[in-house]
C-alpha cells in the first residue's frame, strides 16, 4: 500500500515538474520571439504636429467617420509613458475613444536627461502644456478637454487653474490632489509611497536631487515594484508559467513589460516640487503651490470634471484622489470608481468596458454635444 | 530621568555597602551575594540609561552606542566631537587632498554600514515570514502542489514585507541609506572634480551650471516674448495629414 502510494506520488511529482519545464520552454520561446515587433506598444496611428525640444504633440488619426467629441489631449506625468493608454489594440483607451468619435491628441514629454535638471512644474504644466494647447486650439478653434494621468492630472489641474480659457474640461485619472488624505478621514490608510515620501527629511531629498540631477527611472521603477514586494516573484514565476499556453496573454504580458521598462528619468527641479512641496507640504490643497510666481488656486477651476479613481490603487491612495471634490468650484463634478489598481484603469480587461465609455459620455454630455454623445454607446 | 538617576545612586550605595561588609566580616559569602546585587543594579541602570538614550536618538546611527553612527555621527557631541578632535582643525588647504580622501573612505564605510543595516532590517522580516511559512506548512492538511506552496510563500512573505515597510526601524534604515548614498556620491564627486580641475577637464558641477544658465535664459526669452504680445503660432513643423474620410 505504502510502496504503491510512494510510487504514485513520485510519478505525480515527476509529471508536475515535466509540465513546469514544458511551460518554461514555451515562455522562453515566446520571449525570444518577443524581441521582434510583437511587443510594439502605442501603435495607433498618429501624426506629430508640434515639437519643442524633447516634447512632442501628436494628433491621432480618426477611427470613426466623424469626430464630434473633443478635442481632448492626453497627458501622462513624468514617471511613466503615455503609451499605457495604447498598450495593444484590444486594450487601448486611445482606440476606444477614437472609435467613439473623439478628436484625440497626446503629448509626449520625451526622455529628460541631466541637461533638463532645472525643468520644474512651471516648465511642464504651465509653459509647455500651454504651448501645446495653443497649437490644438489653433487647429480646432476650440478649448481643449485635458485627460491627465497621475502626475499629468496635477499638470492639468495647474493649467486649468491658471489658464482656464484654454481648458473645456478635466478628465483626471488616478490623480493625487490631497497628498495627506491617506492620514485622516473615514478611509484613512497610510499609503506606502506617501509614507516613504514623508519619511525623508527635505534636506536629504534636496541633497539627493542635487547629486543625481534627476530621479532615475530605474529607481522609480524599483520603488513602484517594491510596493508589492513579492508581486514580481509571482509575475515572473507562477503567473508566467500559468499563461504559457496562451499566446495572446503572453503577448500582453510582454507588452506590459515593454511599457514598464520604458520609464523616463524625472528632472530634479520638478521632483523637488513633487516630493517636498506636494507630498510633504501638501501645498496644492492648501493653496500655497506656485508656478512661476503664480499661486495655483484649485477654487479657480469651474470647468466640468470627471475624476477617475482606482479602488485598489496602491500608488495613489483613493482618498488622495477623491479629495478633489471639495476643492474646485466646478458645477459639474463627477467621480468614477473603477475596480482596478493604478495601471489597471488603462490596461485591465475589466476597465476597458468602463473607462472609455464613461469619458466619451462625459465629453458628450458635460463638455460637448450632449445629444450626439448620448447615443454613442447605445444610451 | 528619575528612574535612571535612582538606579545609578542605588548602584553606588550598594557598591559602598559591599566594601563595608567585606572589611567588617572578612568572609566571602556575603560579599558574593552583594556582588550579584550590585551587578543586577548596574544592569538595571544601564538598561534604563539605554532606553532613555534611545528615546532621544531615533534612527540608526544617531546614537553614539550604534556603530552605524560612528562614521557619520549626526550633530555635535559624542562621536561627532571625537572625530573632529581626531581629524584636527582645517588649516587653509593643508592636507586638503588627504582629508578629502579620508572623507571619501569614511563615507564609503558609512554607506556599507547603512546598507548592512537595511539588510538586517529586511532579513528580520524574511525570517519572520519563513517562520510563518513553516508553521503554515505544518498545519496544512496533506501535501501541497508547487503552485499552492509558491502562493503560500508569496502571500506570507508579501504580508511580512508590507508590514515591515511602515515600521520605524525600516523607515530609519531607509533614511540612513539614502543619506549615506548621497554623501558617498558627493565625496566621490568632489575627489573626481579635484582631479578633473588639475587637467582642465569640465566637471559635473560646471555642466550643471551651464544647464541652469540655459534654463534661466529660456525663461527670460519666454518672458520677453510674452511681454511683447501674443506669440504667433509656430510654423515650419509638419502639419497633420488630411484626415481620411
Interface residues (C-beta under 8 A of the other chain):
Chain A: X9 X16 X20 X47 X48 X49 X50 X51 X59 X61 X62 X65 X67 X114 X115 X116 X117 X118 X119 X127 X134 X135 X138 X139 X190 X192 X195 X196 X199 X200 X201 X204 X207 X208 X211 X212 X213 X226 X228 X229 X230 X231 X233 X234 X237 X238 X292
Chain B: X143 X145 X146 X147 X150 X151 X153 X154 X155 X157 X158 X161 X162 X165 X166 X171 X174 X175 X178 X179 X181 X182 X183 X185 X186 X189 X207 X208 X211 X212 X215 X216 X219 X222 X231 X233 X234 X237 X238 X239 X240 X241 X243 X244 X245
